[in-house]
Amino acid sequence: RRFLALFEPNRATHTQRRFISMSETTDKNTIHLTAVPGRAKLLRGIKHTVQVLVQIKTDEIAEDPNRSRLQVSCVMDRSGSMQLEKRLTFAIHGLRKFIKHLQPDDTLNIVTYSK
């Protein structure tokens, strides 16, 4: 909630900052959130849609040998709209990053669809 509050209109605008960053520490871990807007400057008084890259980084944790096996299903939209702004490329890139964190006993199902 505190991170999202940084985007409220009365806070610093994207014209004043190139990115927003904060860290939150819990009992065991620290979470670092960074938001990088797709545009550095916007006109005031005009409604805009801006893509924002949100990066989430956490502390490294030791692998738990007793971790339960994961069974994950991923649904991928392959329709024409996913070709806009390289959406499908980014989705595949994110899926590949996710796959790197799976263990040999984990199961991943991929379901694709288009119109």
N, C-alpha and C positions, 0 to 999 in steps of 0.2 A: 504494500500500500504506500509506504514512504517513497519507494522508487517511482511509482506512477504519479504521485503527487508532484514530482519534479516537473511534470509536463503541463501542469495547470497554467492557464493563461497569465496569471499574475506572477509567475516565476520567470526566470531568465528565458528569453526566446532563443530560437536557433540563430538569430542574427547576432546574438551576444556570445553564444557558446557553440563550439563545433561538436561537442559531445557532452553527455551527462554520465557521471560515474558515481557509484556508491558501494559501500561494503557493509555487510551485516554479519555479525559474529554470534553464533548460537553457542550452546554448551560445548560442542565438540568441533564444529566446522565454521569456516568463513565462506560466505558467498559474495562474489564480486560481480556486480551488474554494470554494464556499460551500454549506453544507447548512442548510436551514431546515425544522425539523420542523413537521408539521401541527398539533401540540399543544404548548403551552408547558409543561404539567405532566402528570405521570403518577403513579399510585400505585405505591409500591415493593412488590415481592414479588408482583406480578401480571403475567402475560404480556400484552403489548400488541402490537398491530400499528399502526404509525404511518407515515403517508405522509410522505416527505421530499422536498422540492424541492431538487435539486442544480443549482446554477448554475455553469457553466464559462465563464470569460472568458479570452481570449487577447489578446496584443498584436496590433495591426493589422499586416498584412504587405502589402507592395506586390504588386499583381497581376502574375502571371508571364505574359507574352505567349506563352511556349512551353509553357504547361500543357496536358497532354493533355486531350482531350475526355472528359467523364464520361458514362457510361451507367449510370443508377441505376434500380433497381426497388424500389418501396415496396409492401408488402403491408399492407392495412388491414382489420382485423376490424370488421365492421359488425353483429355479432350483438347480441342483446338485452343481454348482459352489459356491452357497451360503453356502454350508456346509464346504468349505475350510476356515481354520483360524477362524471358528466360526462367519462368516459374518452374517448369519441369526440370530444368538443369539444376536449379537450386534445391528442389525437393530430392532429386537423386543424390546430390552431393551430401545433403543432410542424412539421408538413409545410409550412405556409405560410412559416414562418421559414426552413426549409431551401431552399424554392424561390427566395427572395430572393437566395440566394448562388450560384445557378446562372448560368452564362454562356449566351449565345444559342446556342452550338454544342452544349451539353450536351443529353442525352436523359433524360427522366424517364418511367418507366412506372409506373402506379398500378394495382394489382390489389386488388379488394375481394372480400370473402367474408363470408358469414354461414352459420349452421347450415343 
